[in-house]
Amino acid sequence: MPERKALLRFVFHVGAIFLVLAVATAVAGIFVRIWSPPFDVAAMKAVADHRTSVSTAVAGIVSDAGSFAILAPLTIALLLLRQWKRPADDLALIVVAAGTAALPSVVKLIVARPRPTIEHLTHLTSLSFPSEHATQAAGIYLAIASLLTQGRPETWRRLALGLALLLALLVALSRVLLGVHYPTDVIAGLLLGWAWTIGIFRYARSQLKAPGQPEIVQPAPK
């Protein structure tokens, strides 16, 4: 396990990243709520008009891929398989998973944006900005892809990161299709999830890693 001072530095960096992202996302959310972008409502109406039973069923399945009920066991399974052989990476993954659940919940309370008024296909009473599913899918899939391809050839890393980005985008689109989020909700969720994971692995995890150990989260493939 990392030494106590390293853990304290890690916790400090995690807290700082959490605070910065929470404040930045909340400010953006308040601005969006006051502005009420016309394209948000237009997009929701277009989706409602072109929705089919097939697209709705597919969206429901894809949406579950961003649920914490799915992602939490997936994270735990990966940690068990890794057998805690790289504590810095594994601890960072735990923090990423916890943060993707906590960050959007905190921001939702601050922004207090209601759900879309257009009919949605999943009954929800929670607030809308940002999308928890999008945040969780963006952050956790990126972290998992980075860990699974650690030490692998660059081609495999790019493919895995590309798949992680695609999964997150599909989850975000599914939430709009189901009518439970505006486009700006899921865009904010994606950016928040990706920023959280990159922040933890690039800045917080570096407080725990051994000298010379490479970073594992690479920029998104172009």
C-alpha positions in Angstrom: 0.0 0.0 0.0 1.2 3.6 -0.6 2.7 5.4 2.4 0.6 7.7 4.6 1.9 10.9 3.2 1.3 9.8 -0.4 -2.3 8.8 0.6 -2.8 12.3 2.2 -1.6 14.0 -1.0 -3.8 11.7 -3.0 -6.9 12.6 -0.9 -6.1 16.3 -1.2 -5.8 16.1 -5.0 -9.1 14.1 -5.2 -10.9 16.7 -3.1 -9.5 19.6 -5.1 -10.5 17.9 -8.4 -13.9 17.2 -7.1 -14.5 20.7 -5.9 -13.3 22.3 -9.2 -15.4 20.1 -11.4 -18.5 20.4 -9.1 -18.3 24.2 -9.1 -17.5 24.5 -12.9 -20.4 22.1 -13.8 -22.8 23.8 -11.4 -22.1 27.2 -12.9 -22.6 25.8 -16.4 -25.8 24.2 -15.3 -27.2 27.3 -13.7 -26.4 29.2 -16.9 -28.1 26.5 -19.0 -31.2 26.5 -16.8 -31.5 30.3 -17.0 -30.8 30.4 -20.8 -33.1 27.4 -21.6 -31.5 26.7 -25.0 -34.1 26.4 -27.7 -32.3 23.5 -29.3 -32.9 21.5 -26.1 -36.7 21.6 -26.4 -36.5 21.2 -30.2 -34.4 18.1 -29.9 -36.8 16.6 -27.4 -39.8 17.2 -29.6 -38.0 15.7 -32.7 -37.1 12.6 -30.7 -40.7 12.2 -29.4 -42.1 12.5 -32.9 -39.7 9.9 -34.4 -39.6 7.4 -31.6 -40.6 3.8 -32.4 -41.1 0.7 -30.2 -37.9 -0.8 -31.5 -35.7 2.3 -30.9 -37.3 2.7 -27.5 -36.5 -0.9 -26.6 -32.9 -0.6 -27.8 -32.5 2.7 -25.9 -33.7 1.0 -22.7 -31.0 -1.7 -23.0 -28.2 0.7 -23.9 -29.3 3.0 -21.1 -28.7 0.2 -18.5 -25.1 0.1 -19.6 -24.7 3.5 -17.8 -26.5 2.5 -14.7 -24.5 2.3 -11.5 -26.2 -0.9 -10.7 -24.3 -2.4 -13.6 -21.1 -0.4 -13.4 -20.5 -0.9 -9.7 -20.4 -4.7 -9.9 -18.3 -4.4 -13.1 -15.8 -2.3 -11.2 -15.7 -4.7 -8.3 -15.2 -7.7 -10.7 -12.2 -5.9 -12.3 -10.7 -5.2 -9.0 -11.0 -8.8 -7.9 -9.4 -10.0 -11.1 -6.5 -7.6 -10.7 -6.0 -8.9 -7.1 -4.8 -5.5 -5.9 -1.4 -6.0 -7.6 -1.2 -2.3 -8.6 -2.7 -0.4 -5.6 -2.4 3.0 -7.1 -4.3 2.1 -10.2 -6.9 0.1 -8.2 -7.5 2.9 -5.7 -7.8 5.4 -8.5 -10.5 3.2 -10.1 -12.5 3.0 -6.9 -12.3 6.8 -6.6 -13.4 7.2 -10.2 -16.4 5.0 -9.7 -17.4 6.7 -6.5 -17.0 10.2 -7.9 -19.1 9.5 -11.0 -22.0 8.7 -8.7 -21.3 11.6 -6.2 -20.5 14.4 -8.5 -23.7 14.5 -10.6 -25.8 14.1 -7.5 -24.2 17.1 -5.8 -24.4 19.2 -9.0 -28.1 18.3 -9.5 -29.0 19.7 -6.0 -27.3 23.0 -6.8 -28.7 23.4 -10.4 -32.1 22.0 -9.6 -33.1 21.7 -13.3 -36.4 19.8 -13.7 -36.7 16.9 -16.1 -38.0 17.5 -19.6 -41.7 18.2 -19.7 -42.2 16.1 -22.9 -43.4 12.6 -22.2 -40.6 10.4 -21.0 -40.7 6.6 -21.0 -39.0 6.0 -17.6 -40.7 7.4 -14.5 -38.2 9.5 -12.6 -38.6 12.1 -9.9 -34.9 13.2 -9.6 -33.4 16.3 -11.2 -32.0 16.6 -14.7 -28.6 18.3 -14.9 -26.2 16.6 -15.4 -27.1 13.1 -16.5 -25.8 10.6 -14.0 -25.9 7.7 -16.5 -23.7 9.8 -19.0 -21.3 10.8 -16.2 -20.9 7.2 -15.0 -20.6 5.7 -18.4 -18.0 8.3 -19.5 -15.9 8.1 -16.4 -15.9 4.4 -15.6 -15.6 2.9 -19.1 -12.7 5.2 -19.8 -11.0 4.1 -16.6 -11.6 0.4 -17.2 -10.4 0.7 -20.8 -7.2 2.4 -19.6 -6.5 -0.3 -17.0 -7.2 -3.3 -19.2 -4.9 -2.1 -21.9 -2.1 -1.0 -19.6 1.2 -2.1 -21.2 -0.6 -3.2 -24.4 0.4 -2.1 -27.9 -0.8 1.4 -28.8 -3.3 0.0 -31.4 -5.1 -1.9 -28.7 -5.2 1.0 -26.4 -6.7 3.3 -29.1 -9.3 0.7 -29.9 -10.2 0.2 -26.3 -10.4 3.9 -25.6 -12.5 4.4 -28.7 -14.9 1.7 -27.6 -15.2 3.3 -24.2 -16.0 6.7 -25.8 -18.5 5.1 -28.1 -20.3 3.3 -25.2 -20.6 6.5 -23.3 -22.0 8.4 -26.3 -24.5 5.7 -26.9 -25.6 5.8 -23.3 -26.0 9.6 -23.5 -28.1 9.3 -26.7 -30.3 6.7 -25.1 -31.2 9.0 -22.2 -32.3 11.7 -24.7 -34.3 9.1 -26.7 -36.1 7.9 -23.6 -37.0 11.5 -22.9 -35.5 11.7 -19.5 -32.7 14.2 -20.3 -32.1 17.2 -22.5 -29.1 17.1 -24.8 -27.3 19.6 -22.6 -27.8 17.3 -19.6 -26.0 14.4 -21.3 -23.3 16.6 -22.8 -22.5 18.0 -19.4 -22.5 14.4 -18.0 -20.1 13.2 -20.6 -17.7 16.0 -20.1 -17.9 15.7 -16.3 -17.2 11.9 -16.4 -14.2 12.2 -18.8 -12.7 15.2 -16.9 -13.1 13.4 -13.6 -11.3 10.2 -14.8 -8.5 12.1 -16.5 -8.1 14.3 -13.5 -7.9 11.4 -11.1 -5.5 9.3 -13.2 -3.3 12.2 -14.3 -3.1 14.3 -11.2 -4.3 12.4 -8.1 -2.9 9.0 -9.0 0.5 10.5 -9.7 0.8 11.1 -5.9 0.7 7.3 -5.4 2.6 5.8 -8.3 6.2 4.6 -8.0 8.8 6.8 -9.7 9.1 6.0 -13.4 5.7 4.2 -13.6 3.9 5.5 -16.7 0.5 7.2 -16.8 -2.2 5.1 -18.2 -5.0 7.4 -19.4 -4.1 8.7 -22.8 -5.9 11.5 -24.7 -8.9 10.4 -26.7 -8.0 9.1 -30.2 -8.3 11.6 -33.0 
